[in-house]
């Protein structure tokens, strides 16, 4: 049977979830009678927790806004979510200038966590890399977030930190299921999704897996040594850029790597710097070969137009027709006059 103190804390957690809770509802959740609920509320008030009584047919108890913040109670998953949000915001530059506030907030939460959970979260924060916020995918659509199970995330983080092999059950994008052993090198959060990269000793190759597609993780006996100067984030980005999509595109673009990367991030394209041709003007922009794979080609012409740099198409030839068609549409729109009958909102 739960002790009275534990029930009082559970009552506080129920009230912190928001809204008004009836006495009958609280009694049912706590497994006590309504008179005991009222006694527990009195205990919270004695602790300066701002609980107020709401009268009427739908009355009950709720937390009132007060000058003091009531004690904060977080489950394991909630603590994980808060700390990851603070760390991700700091590492990806999404916070305001008050970075010190995020660090002190994270330190306060970390300080009151149970030792077991604290060790697991330390392992996670020490093994994860962040690349970019949620953005466009290689087909031009906005990528959707895919959250993994917290148990999977924490188990893999522990394996990364202690260099332990793991057994995983994985479902690929086409629905195929497999079980395999993995030597996990690192965890990477990229564009709203989580990845683990490591060696698959069964096939003798490095692999990258999406965590939301991993159903189970079990630590295996033994240990492994990761490669020297390992960069898990770069491995994930390179793996995404070379994924086997339907269309393979190769271009030569006259631009710096930075200019190209502004439109084609490392998760979409591989850039190879080319030597300057003989007789090239000093100070002219360099050329780079860009290789990318995509499920569709129709998003490539607008992307090249937005880059606004000279380019040459090496393959595929069908991309030339798509770019020419876009150029014709842009030219036709540029020549169109308001007297042609087209006006904003007319749908033509």
Residue pairs with C-beta under 8 A, 6 or more apart in sequence:
2 10
2 31
4 40
7 30
7 31
7 32
7 40
8 40
8 43
8 44
9 73
10 29
10 30
11 26
11 30
11 37
11 40
11 41
11 44
12 44
12 49
12 70
12 71
12 73
13 73
14 21
14 26
14 29
15 21
15 44
15 51
15 61
15 62
15 63
16 63
16 70
16 72
16 73
19 62
20 54
20 58
20 59
20 60
20 61
20 62
21 60
21 61
21 62
22 58
22 59
22 60
23 34
23 37
23 38
23 60
23 61
24 34
25 60
26 37
26 60
26 61
27 33
27 34
27 36
27 37
30 36
30 37
30 40
32 40
41 51
41 53
41 61
44 51
45 51
48 68
49 63
49 70
49 71
50 63
50 64
50 65
50 66
50 68
50 70
51 61
51 62
51 63
51 64
52 61
52 62
52 63
52 64
53 59
53 60
53 61
54 60
54 61
54 62
63 70
74 82
74 109
76 117
76 150
77 150
79 109
79 113
79 117
79 121
80 121
80 124
80 150
80 153
80 154
82 109
83 106
83 109
83 110
83 121
83 125
84 124
86 102
86 103
86 105
86 106
87 106
87 125
87 128
87 130
88 94
88 130
88 189
89 95
89 102
90 99
90 102
90 103
91 130
92 130
92 132
92 133
94 133
95 102
110 118
110 121
110 122
113 121
120 154
120 157
120 158
121 154
123 154
123 157
123 158
123 160
123 161
123 162
124 153
124 154
124 157
124 187
126 157
126 161
127 157
127 160
127 161
127 186
127 187
128 157
128 186
128 187
128 188
128 189
129 186
129 187
129 188
129 189
129 232
129 233
130 188
130 189
130 190
130 233
131 188
131 189
131 190
131 191
131 233
131 236
131 237
131 267
132 190
132 191
132 265
132 267
133 191
133 192
134 142
134 143
134 145
134 191
134 192
135 142
135 143
135 191
135 265
136 142
136 143
137 143
137 191
138 245
138 268
138 292
138 293
138 294
138 295
138 299
139 294
139 295
139 296
139 299
140 296
140 299
140 302
140 303
143 191
143 192
143 193
144 192
145 192
145 193
146 192
146 193
146 194
146 210
146 212
147 194
147 212
148 194
148 211
148 212
148 214
149 211
149 214
151 217
152 211
152 214
152 215
152 216
152 217
153 187
153 194
153 211
155 166
155 217
155 218
155 219
156 166
156 184
156 187
156 196
156 211
156 214
156 217
157 187
158 164
158 219
159 165
159 166
159 184
159 217
159 219
160 184
160 185
160 186
160 187
160 196
162 223
163 183
163 223
163 224
163 225
163 226
164 219
164 220
164 222
164 223
164 224
165 181
165 182
165 183
165 201
165 219
165 220
165 221
165 222
165 223
165 224
166 181
166 182
166 184
166 217
166 218
166 219
166 220
167 179
167 180
167 181
167 182
167 216
167 217
167 218
167 219
167 220
168 179
168 180
168 181
168 182
168 209
168 214
168 216
168 217
168 218
169 177
169 178
169 179
169 214
169 215
169 216
170 177
170 178
170 179
170 180
170 209
170 213
170 214
170 215
171 177
171 213
171 215
172 178
172 213
173 213
180 200
180 202
181 200
181 201
181 202
181 220
182 196
182 198
182 199
182 200
182 207
182 209
183 198
183 199
183 200
183 201
183 224
183 226
184 196
184 197
184 198
185 197
185 198
185 199
185 206
185 226
185 227
185 230
185 232
185 235
186 196
186 197
186 198
186 230
186 232
186 233
186 235
187 194
187 195
187 196
187 211
187 232
188 194
188 195
188 196
188 197
188 232
188 233
188 236
189 195
190 233
190 236
190 237
190 240
190 267
191 267
193 210
193 211
193 212
194 210
194 211
194 212
195 208
195 209
195 210
195 211
195 236
196 208
196 209
196 211
196 214
197 206
197 207
197 208
197 209
197 232
197 235
197 236
197 239
198 206
198 207
199 205
199 206
199 207
199 224
200 206
200 207
206 235
208 235
208 236
208 239
208 240
234 266
236 267
237 265
237 266
237 267
238 266
238 270
240 267
240 268
241 266
241 267
241 268
241 269
241 270
241 291
241 292
241 293
242 270
242 293
243 293
244 293
245 293
245 294
245 295
246 293
246 294
246 295
246 296
247 293
247 294
247 295
247 296
247 297
247 316
248 291
248 292
248 293
248 315
248 316
249 290
249 291
249 292
249 293
249 294
249 297
249 300
249 315
249 316
249 319
250 289
250 290
250 291
250 313
250 314
250 315
251 289
251 290
251 304
251 311
251 312
251 313
251 314
252 274
252 287
252 288
252 289
252 290
252 311
252 312
252 314
253 260
253 287
253 288
253 290
253 307
253 309
253 310
253 311
254 284
254 285
254 286
254 287
254 309
254 310
254 311
255 285
255 286
255 288
255 307
255 309
256 285
256 286
256 288
257 271
257 273
257 288
259 285
259 307
259 309
260 269
260 271
260 288
260 290
260 307
260 309
261 271
262 307
263 303
263 306
263 307
264 271
264 290
264 292
264 303
268 292
269 290
269 291
269 292
270 290
270 291
270 292
271 288
271 289
271 290
272 288
272 289
272 290
272 291
273 286
273 288
274 286
274 287
274 288
274 289
276 284
276 286
276 287
277 287
285 309
289 314
294 300
297 316
297 318
297 319
297 322
298 322
300 319
300 322
300 323
301 319
301 322
301 323
301 325
301 326
302 326
304 311
304 323
305 326
305 330
313 319
313 320
313 323
336 342
341 348
342 348
